[in-house]
Structure formats: C-alpha cells, structure tokens
C-alpha cells in the first residue's frame, strides 16, 4: 500500500521529492491501520461469545458458529463488544485483520437474524419439490435432479417455483444458492432455468430466417 501511495504521489506531485499534503495522511501511521478491523463488534442481547485459544465460538438464537483465528490475530471481549487485534504489522496479518473482523461480524448477525437468498424457476413444466431434506427438480432433463439440503440450511418452496434458502452461516447460504442456480442456469435465449430473484439477465436474440 505504501509503495502504491509513493508512486501515486510522484505522479501527482509538483516535481518535489516530498509527498504533497494529499498523500501525507496515506503515508502516515493510519495507513497501517485497518479501518474495518479496528471497529468493535456490538454483541446483541442473547448472544454468547467465547474465546478458547484460536477458536471463537458465537452462540445465538439461530445456532452456534465457530471461527478459527489466524496466527497473529486475537480477540478480546469487553463492555458488550468484541474487538479484533493483531500482534504485528506484517502485510499478511494486516490483510487478515479486516477480513477476520468482517467474518466475525457476519457470524454475530447470522446467529441473531440469519441470512437468506431467494431464487425462482422459469420455464413451462419446470418445478421443484422438497421431501424431507432432499430437493427434487424437474428442469427439462430426462430424470429429476435431486439436491440434499446441507445441515444448517432451511429451504422453503412456494408455488413449486419460488425457493427460499435460510441459514445462520452467510457463506453456506450463498454457496447453497449458487449450487441450486448451477443445476439449470438461465439460457441466453428464453432465459428458462433457475435464477436469483431480481437477477438481471441479458437476453440473446435468436437467429432469424431469411
């Protein structure tokens, strides 16, 4: 980051070897601080956070999730807030500082409110049904396509074409939604298939006869 700032200042400066006032803040100590990583995470009522070595466990109304801290990172809890700290200014540790804080924030929100993704099926005769923990898709293939619902994920189907995926783990919710879409991505001509609700698709014009 510092190398980038120095090059930027050299290009935008007035010929002087000293960085101008616009770059002085970038080159200062603030450049070494993660704006996201240093923000405390408010722990809502009903959420229990425990730290056992490198493992941070967060338990809430919607379940329990764990996160493994990378070497050089630590977590402290005080006054109802969770704070992520780092032991040194190594470049990789600085990069992981903000990422870890963001992931822990997602976990806290996940066990409190949860995450969800919505998909819809478009196409004549295309539909989906849920039987126990298995989804069965009829999407124009010779045989129905089955998909086992992972642990920690709840799926609801409305009108056989609307799919609601819910869970406490943001990554898992997003991955399951992506897996369902990949079963039959919308085609470029008639856009039949599985898509995210609100997804904007580019429709390709079909060939016209002479």
Order of alpha helices (4+ residues) and beta strands (2+ residues): alpha-alpha-beta-beta-beta-beta-beta-beta-alpha-beta-beta-beta-beta-beta-beta-alpha-beta
